[in-house]
């Protein structure tokens, strides 16, 4: 195993290089057609020692797709599963971020050089995964994105995860490519159903039509892995009046922020203040679509 210094922008990280003979080199990758000659890695190799699931999907996800990715990730991480994805916008990022928020393991597989965050806007996500999880790439430091890099990257995601779950995917998408490559190495593929008139769900619904496992609830993913859902303690916090009203209003799941005044009898400003307070306490989460739910 070779250790390298990271580029100046990531100088606090050590880049490891694993060849196929290295103990750290994942054995699953030795068995695939055209295995990587070597892997570059930043972070904790222990992230690969857990049961693993790949969660992938469209970059242009809907609020529903983001919720589904977060729900699945939360359930899997709490059961000790490591989440693998490609650090793209949308579903990938939602899965990585939720795993990190839950204190779980996540692995980002890059199509660029190990020290080149892609997209550029995910520089902080790249840094956080490098600190708390694992970033891997078959590309050497400094390599930019190139034509064909991401389908090539997808074979590594598919090989590392015995189960790939597609959450929203267009008719032609990288997520479908990952699913196809998972099937080629005899790994399981599952998909989350979506509306039949949603462009983001055309590909995932097609997978279901063609025989992919159906994910109706987060527990379905655990069942496919042969893992039982952990029992969770009921959280009953003691809260100030406004926070308590918001807390009770979101008991059944995600609620749009602009619907809270009618549900709580509070003004919008009071609701927003209560949301901020609950978020600081770590009791709720807010989606990009302006919805909130209990954690």
C-alpha positions as CSV (number, residue, x, y, z in Angstrom):
1,X,0.0,0.0,0.0
2,X,1.3,3.4,-1.0
3,X,0.5,6.6,0.8
4,X,0.6,9.9,-0.9
5,X,0.2,13.5,0.2
6,X,-3.1,15.1,-1.0
7,X,-3.2,18.1,-3.1
8,X,-2.8,21.5,-1.5
9,X,-6.5,22.1,-1.2
10,X,-6.9,18.8,0.6
11,X,-3.5,18.7,2.3
12,X,-4.8,17.5,5.7
13,X,-5.7,14.1,4.1
14,X,-3.6,11.2,3.3
15,X,-4.3,9.4,0.0
16,X,-3.7,5.6,0.1
17,X,-3.1,3.6,-3.0
18,X,-4.1,-0.1,-3.0
19,X,-3.1,-2.4,-5.7
20,X,-4.9,-5.7,-6.3
21,X,-2.5,-7.6,-4.0
22,X,-3.1,-5.2,-1.1
23,X,-5.0,-6.5,1.9
24,X,-7.3,-3.4,1.7
25,X,-8.3,-4.0,-1.9
26,X,-11.9,-5.1,-1.9
27,X,-12.1,-8.7,-3.0
28,X,-15.4,-8.1,-4.9
29,X,-13.5,-5.9,-7.3
30,X,-10.9,-8.6,-8.2
31,X,-13.7,-10.7,-9.6
32,X,-15.3,-8.3,-12.0
33,X,-14.5,-8.0,-15.7
34,X,-11.7,-5.4,-16.1
35,X,-11.1,-4.8,-12.4
36,X,-9.3,-1.6,-11.3
37,X,-5.6,-2.0,-11.4
38,X,-5.4,0.0,-8.2
39,X,-7.7,2.1,-6.0
40,X,-7.0,5.4,-4.4
41,X,-8.6,6.0,-1.0
42,X,-9.1,8.8,1.5
43,X,-10.7,8.0,4.9
44,X,-11.7,5.0,6.9
45,X,-11.3,1.5,5.3
46,X,-13.6,0.2,8.1
47,X,-16.5,1.7,6.1
48,X,-16.1,-1.3,3.8
49,X,-16.3,-3.9,6.7
50,X,-20.0,-3.4,7.2
51,X,-23.0,-4.8,5.2
52,X,-23.3,-2.5,2.2
53,X,-26.1,-1.1,0.1
54,X,-25.8,1.2,-2.9
55,X,-28.4,4.0,-3.1
56,X,-28.4,5.7,-6.5
57,X,-30.7,7.9,-8.5
58,X,-31.3,11.0,-10.6
59,X,-29.5,14.3,-10.1
60,X,-32.8,16.1,-10.6
61,X,-34.7,14.4,-7.8
62,X,-38.2,15.4,-6.6
63,X,-39.1,16.1,-3.0
64,X,-40.6,12.6,-2.9
65,X,-37.3,11.1,-4.2
66,X,-35.3,12.9,-1.6
67,X,-37.6,11.8,1.2
68,X,-37.4,8.2,0.0
69,X,-33.6,8.2,-0.2
70,X,-33.4,9.8,3.3
71,X,-35.9,7.3,4.8
72,X,-34.1,4.3,3.3
73,X,-30.7,5.5,4.3
74,X,-31.8,6.3,7.9
75,X,-33.3,2.8,8.4
76,X,-30.3,1.1,6.8
77,X,-27.6,3.1,8.7
78,X,-29.4,2.5,12.1
79,X,-29.2,-1.3,11.3
80,X,-25.5,-1.0,10.8
81,X,-25.4,-0.9,7.0
82,X,-22.8,1.2,5.1
83,X,-24.2,3.3,2.2
84,X,-22.4,3.5,-1.1
85,X,-23.1,6.1,-3.8
86,X,-21.4,8.3,-6.3
87,X,-21.5,11.7,-4.7
88,X,-23.6,13.2,-7.5
89,X,-26.3,15.8,-6.9
90,X,-29.8,14.7,-6.0
91,X,-30.3,11.2,-4.7
92,X,-26.6,10.4,-4.2
93,X,-26.0,13.4,-2.1
94,X,-29.2,12.9,0.0
95,X,-28.0,9.3,0.8
96,X,-24.5,10.4,1.8
97,X,-25.6,13.3,3.9
98,X,-28.2,11.3,5.7
99,X,-25.7,8.6,6.5
100,X,-23.3,11.2,7.9
101,X,-26.1,12.9,9.9
102,X,-26.9,9.5,11.5
103,X,-23.3,8.9,12.4
104,X,-23.1,6.0,10.0
105,X,-20.7,4.7,7.4
106,X,-20.8,6.0,3.8
107,X,-18.5,5.4,0.8
108,X,-18.3,7.8,-2.1
109,X,-17.0,6.3,-5.4
110,X,-15.7,9.0,-7.7
111,X,-15.4,9.2,-11.5
112,X,-12.7,11.8,-11.1
113,X,-9.4,11.8,-9.3
114,X,-9.6,10.9,-5.6
115,X,-8.9,14.6,-4.7
116,X,-11.2,16.2,-7.3
117,X,-14.7,16.8,-5.9
118,X,-17.4,16.5,-8.6
119,X,-19.5,18.4,-8.9
120,X,-17.4,21.3,-7.6
121,X,-20.3,22.4,-5.3
122,X,-19.8,19.1,-3.4
123,X,-16.3,20.1,-2.1
124,X,-17.5,20.2,1.5
125,X,-19.4,16.9,1.1
126,X,-16.2,15.4,-0.3
127,X,-14.3,16.7,2.7
128,X,-16.8,15.4,5.3
129,X,-17.0,12.0,3.7
130,X,-13.1,11.9,3.7
131,X,-13.2,12.7,7.4
132,X,-16.0,10.4,8.6
133,X,-16.4,7.8,5.9
134,X,-14.4,6.7,2.8
135,X,-13.8,8.2,-0.6
136,X,-12.4,5.9,-3.3
137,X,-11.5,6.2,-7.0
138,X,-9.5,4.2,-9.5
139,X,-8.3,7.5,-11.0
140,X,-5.1,9.0,-9.7
141,X,-5.0,12.4,-7.9
142,X,-5.7,15.4,-10.1
143,X,-7.6,13.7,-12.8
144,X,-10.6,15.7,-14.1
145,X,-13.9,14.2,-15.4
146,X,-13.6,12.6,-18.9
147,X,-16.0,11.0,-21.3
148,X,-17.1,7.6,-20.0
149,X,-15.7,8.2,-16.5
150,X,-19.0,7.8,-14.7
151,X,-20.3,4.6,-16.3
152,X,-16.9,3.2,-15.6
153,X,-17.2,4.4,-12.0
154,X,-20.6,2.8,-11.7
155,X,-19.2,-0.8,-12.1
156,X,-17.3,-0.2,-8.8
157,X,-20.4,0.9,-7.0
158,X,-22.4,-2.1,-8.3
159,X,-19.6,-4.5,-7.4
160,X,-19.1,-3.2,-3.8
161,X,-22.8,-3.5,-2.9
162,X,-24.6,-6.8,-2.8
163,X,-27.8,-4.8,-3.2
164,X,-28.4,-1.7,-5.4
165,X,-31.5,0.4,-4.7
166,X,-32.6,2.9,-7.4
167,X,-34.6,5.8,-6.1
168,X,-35.9,7.8,-9.0
169,X,-34.2,7.4,-12.4
170,X,-35.0,8.8,-15.8
171,X,-35.3,6.5,-18.8
172,X,-31.6,7.0,-19.7
173,X,-29.6,7.5,-16.5
174,X,-26.5,6.6,-14.7
175,X,-28.6,4.9,-12.0
176,X,-29.9,2.5,-14.6
177,X,-26.4,1.9,-15.8
178,X,-25.4,1.0,-12.2
179,X,-28.4,-1.3,-11.9
180,X,-27.4,-3.0,-15.1
181,X,-23.8,-3.5,-14.0
182,X,-25.1,-4.9,-10.6
183,X,-27.1,-7.5,-12.5
184,X,-24.1,-8.5,-14.6
185,X,-22.2,-9.5,-11.4
186,X,-25.3,-11.3,-10.0
187,X,-26.0,-8.7,-7.4
188,X,-29.6,-7.8,-6.3
189,X,-31.4,-4.8,-7.7
190,X,-34.4,-3.0,-6.1
191,X,-36.3,0.1,-6.9
192,X,-38.6,2.6,-5.3
193,X,-41.9,3.0,-7.3
194,X,-42.9,6.5,-8.5
195,X,-45.8,8.2,-10.2
196,X,-46.4,6.9,-13.7
197,X,-46.4,10.5,-15.0
198,X,-43.1,11.5,-13.4
199,X,-40.1,11.7,-15.8
200,X,-37.8,11.1,-12.8
201,X,-39.5,7.7,-12.2
202,X,-39.6,6.3,-15.7
203,X,-36.4,4.3,-15.3
204,X,-37.1,3.1,-11.8
205,X,-40.6,2.0,-12.7
206,X,-39.2,0.2,-15.7
207,X,-36.8,-1.7,-13.4
208,X,-39.8,-2.8,-11.4
209,X,-41.7,-3.9,-14.5
210,X,-38.6,-6.0,-15.5
211,X,-38.3,-7.8,-12.2
212,X,-36.4,-5.6,-9.8
213,X,-37.3,-6.1,-6.1
214,X,-40.1,-3.7,-5.0
215,X,-39.3,-1.3,-2.1
216,X,-42.6,-0.3,-0.5
217,X,-41.1,0.5,2.9
218,X,-37.6,1.0,4.3
219,X,-37.9,-2.4,6.0
220,X,-38.1,-4.1,2.6
221,X,-34.5,-3.1,2.0
222,X,-33.5,-4.7,5.3
223,X,-35.4,-7.9,4.4
224,X,-33.5,-8.2,1.1
225,X,-30.3,-8.1,3.2
226,X,-31.6,-10.6,5.7
227,X,-31.4,-8.0,8.5
228,X,-34.0,-7.2,11.1
229,X,-35.0,-3.6,11.8
230,X,-33.6,-2.4,15.2
231,X,-36.0,-1.4,17.8
232,X,-36.1,2.3,18.3
233,X,-36.8,4.2,21.5
234,X,-39.8,6.4,21.5
235,X,-38.7,10.0,21.7
236,X,-41.0,12.2,23.8
237,X,-39.2,15.4,24.4
238,X,-40.3,18.2,26.8
239,X,-40.7,21.3,24.7
240,X,-41.8,24.9,24.9
241,X,-45.4,25.6,23.7
242,X,-44.7,26.6,20.1
243,X,-42.2,23.8,19.5
244,X,-44.6,21.3,21.0
245,X,-47.4,22.4,18.6
246,X,-45.1,22.0,15.6
247,X,-43.8,18.7,17.0
248,X,-47.3,17.3,17.3
249,X,-48.3,18.7,13.8
250,X,-45.5,16.6,12.1
251,X,-46.3,13.3,14.0
252,X,-47.4,11.5,10.8
253,X,-44.4,12.4,8.6
254,X,-43.3,15.1,6.3
255,X,-45.3,18.4,6.3
256,X,-44.9,21.4,4.2
257,X,-43.7,24.4,6.2
258,X,-46.5,26.7,4.8
259,X,-49.1,24.2,6.1
260,X,-48.0,24.6,9.7
261,X,-49.9,27.8,10.6
262,X,-53.2,26.1,9.9
263,X,-52.2,22.9,11.7
264,X,-50.8,24.6,14.8
265,X,-52.7,27.9,15.2
266,X,-49.4,29.7,15.2
267,X,-48.3,32.5,12.9
268,X,-45.8,31.7,10.2
269,X,-43.0,33.6,12.0
270,X,-43.7,31.6,15.2
271,X,-43.6,28.4,13.2
272,X,-40.3,29.2,11.5
273,X,-38.8,30.1,14.9
274,X,-40.0,26.8,16.4
275,X,-38.6,24.9,13.4
276,X,-35.2,26.5,13.8
277,X,-35.3,25.6,17.5
278,X,-36.3,22.0,16.9
279,X,-33.6,21.7,14.2
280,X,-30.9,23.0,16.5
281,X,-32.0,20.4,19.1
282,X,-31.6,17.7,16.4
283,X,-35.2,16.6,16.6
284,X,-36.3,17.4,13.0
285,X,-34.9,17.5,9.5
286,X,-35.8,19.9,6.7
287,X,-35.9,18.8,3.0
288,X,-34.8,20.9,0.1
289,X,-38.5,21.0,-1.0
290,X,-39.4,23.0,2.2
291,X,-40.8,20.0,4.1
292,X,-40.1,19.0,7.7
293,X,-40.4,15.7,9.6
294,X,-39.3,14.2,12.9
295,X,-35.9,12.6,12.9
